[in-house]
Amino acid sequence: MHQKSLIGILGGMGPTATVDFLSKVISATKADVDQEHIPLIVHDVPQIPDRSSAIENGRDDPFLPMLAGIRLLDAAGVEFIAIPCNTAHYWHGRLQRGCRAKILHIADAVAHYVTQMAERPRTIAVMATRGTISGGIYSQRLLEGAEQVLVPDEGTQLLIDRAITGVKANQISAARKAATEAAGLLADAGADCLLLACTELPVALSDFDHGPLIMDATEALARACVRASVGEARMETVG
C-alpha cells in the first residue's frame, strides 16, 4: 500500500467548521477500506483569539497561539499542515517561517479548484469575514480565475456576519436564514459564483441548491490535504 504523508490540522476556529472540514477530507478520499484513508493529527484550539476582529483592529493576538499549535503539529512529525479557517491565513507567511512542515494555503487550494472547473465563473462573490476581505487573502488569486470579484455591500455583509456567528453559537436555523438571504442578494448583484470563504458558511448553506454556483473553500482545502498526503501537492507552490 502506498505510504501517505501525515497531515496536521490546526482546528477549533471554529469547532463546528473543523468537524465539517474533517468530514470533507474523508469524502474527498478515494478509499474502500479504513487503511486507504489519509493519516491525520488534529489539534483543536478554540481558545485562539478572534482572527477577524484582530485584523480589523490592528491586533496580532491570534498569531502566537496559532504558532504554538503549528509547532506542536510540526514536532509531532506532520509533513503538511492545514488550517480550516480562512481568516487565519492572514498570518500564513509568518506561520510558515516558524515551522518545517508545509502549511497549505486555503486560497491556493481555491485557485486550484477554479482551474479544474469546466467553465470559469465570470463574477465571483466573496462571502467571508470582514477580516478575510480587508486582509486581501483572496483578492489577487481570484482575479486570476475570474473576470470580476464582487465584495458584499454593508447590508449583505451584516447578514454574512450573522450567519457566521450563528454557526459558532450553534444557532443553525438562524444562520441558514441569514446566509440564504445574503446569497440571494449577491446573485441579484450579478454573481454567478459564490465563494464560501469562511469555514462556517458551508454549514449555514448546506441546503442551498439554487441560483449561483457554490464554491466551497473548505472542500477545496480538504481536497488539497488529500493531494498532499498522496504526493501530488509536492509540486505546488504557495503564491
N, C-alpha and C positions, 0 to 999 in steps of 0.2 A: 504494500500500500504506500502511495506517495506520501512523503513526510510533509506535513503542513506547518507553516510558521505560526508561532504563538502570538496571538493578538491581545493587547491590553486595552481595556475600556475604562476611561475615566468618566464615570456616570454621576447621577444624582442631580443633574441640572436640567430638568427636574426628574424626580424618581419615576413618575408615570411615563415620561418621554423615554427614559432609559429602558424601561420594560418594553415599550413599543419598538425601540431600536433593536433590542436583542431578538424579539420576535421576527423582525425583518431580516436580521442576519441569518436566522435559521431558514426562513422562507427562501432566501437568495442562494442557499447552498444546495448543490446537487448531491443528494445523499439518499441511499436506500437503507442504510443501517446506521446505528449510533456512531460507529467508528469513522464514518466518512464525513462527519461534521467537523468544522474547524475548531481548534482549541482556543479558549478564551480565559483571560483573568479579568474579572470585573471588580473595580474599586469604586464603590458608590459613596459619594461625599456630598450629601445635600446641604451641608453647612457652608459650602463655598459662597461668599457674598454675591449679591445680585450683580450680574455682569452688565446688563443694560443700564441700570442706574449708575454704575461706576463710570461707564463710558460717557454718559450724558452729563455727569457732574465732575468729570476730570479726575476721577479717583483711580487708584491702582490696586485696591484691596483684594480683588479676586486672584491676583497673579501669584502671590506666594503660596496660598493654599492649593491652587492648581499645580504649581511647580512641585510641591511636596507630593501630591498624588501621582504626577507624571514620574517623578524619581522613584517612588515606591514600585510602580509598574516596571520601570526600567531595571531596577535592582532584582526584580523577580525573573528577569530574563526574556521579556517580550521583545519581539523584533519590530513590531508596528504597534502604534497606539491610535485609537480613535476616541474623539470627544463628541458624544452626541448632544451638543449644544452649539448652535450656530454662532451665537454672540461671543462665546469663549474663544473663537478663532481670531478675534481682535488681537489676542496675545500670542498667536501661533508662532511667530518668528522667535520671540523671546523664549517661549517654552521649548521650542526645538533646539535652541542653542544650549539649553540646560540638561539635555539628555542624549543618550546614544541611539535609542530606538527612533525610527522614523515616525513622526506624527502625521497621519493622513489629514489632508486639509479638506473640509467638507465642501468648500466652494470648488475645489479642483474635481471632487467627485461629481458635483452637479455639472460642471463643464464637460466632463467625460460623458455623462448621461446625455447631454444635449447633442454631442457629436454622434451618438448612436441612434438618434431619432430619425425615422424615415423622412419626416418633414419638419424642418426647423420652424419654431414659432416666430411670428413677426413681432409681437409685443408681449413681453413677459412682465407681469405684475409681481412685485416682491411683497409677500406677506411675512413680516418679521417683527422683531422687537425694534424699538426706536434706536437702540444701541447698534444693532446689526446694520441698520440703514445709515445712520450717521457715521459709523465706523468704516463704511465703504467696503465691507467684507466681500460683497458680490459684484459691485458695480462694473469693474473692468472685465471680469470673467464673463459676465452675462452679455456685455456689449459685443464680445467676440462671437456669441452664438445667436444673437437676435438683433433685429433692426432697431428695436426700441425697448428701453426698460422703464416701466411705469412705477412710480413711487406713490403710495396712497396719500390722499389728502388728509387733513386733520380729522375730519369726521370718520372717515374709514379707518384711520389708524386707531382711533379710540375704540372702535369695535374689535379690531385685531388685538389691542391691549386687553380688552375684556375677555376675549376668547382664551388668550394665553393664561391670564390669571385664573380664569375659571377652571382650566385643566389642572393647574397647580393646586387649586383648592378642592379638587375632585368634584367640582360642580359642572359635570359634563354636559348636562342638558342646556344650561345657560351658555356654556362655551360654544356649543354647536349652533345655537340660535345666533349668537354674535358673529361667529365665523362665517356662517352661511350668508348672513346679510352683507358682510364685508365682501365676500366673494362675488355676490351679485352686483354690488356697486362697482367693483373693479371690472367685471365683464361689461357693464354698461359704459364704462370709461374707455373701452376698446381693447382690453386684454384678451388675447386668445390662449394664454397660458398663465396659470397661477403657480408661482414658486412658493411652496410652503417652506420658508426659510427660518422657521422656529420649530424645534422638535416637539412642542406641544400641539402645534396646529394640525398635524395629521390625525391626532386623536380627536380633535374637535371637528374635523371634516372627513371622518372615516366613512360616512354615509353619503357624501356629496358625489353625485354621479351625473350631473347635467351642466351644460354651459361649457366654460373653457376647459382645456386640458389641465389636469393637475400634475405638477412635477414636485415630487416629494424628496426634499433634501435628506431626510432620514433614510429613506430607501436607497438613495444614491450612495450615502456613506456606508450603509450596510453592504451594498454590492462591492464597494471599494475594499472593505475588510476581507471579503471572500477572495477577491482577486489578489490581494496582498498575501493572504495565507497560502494560496496555491502557487504563488510565484509570479503572476502576471504583472503585479504592480511594481516590480523591481525596476522596470524601465521607465516608469512615470516620474515626472519631476513636479515639484511644488513651485508654482509661479509666484 
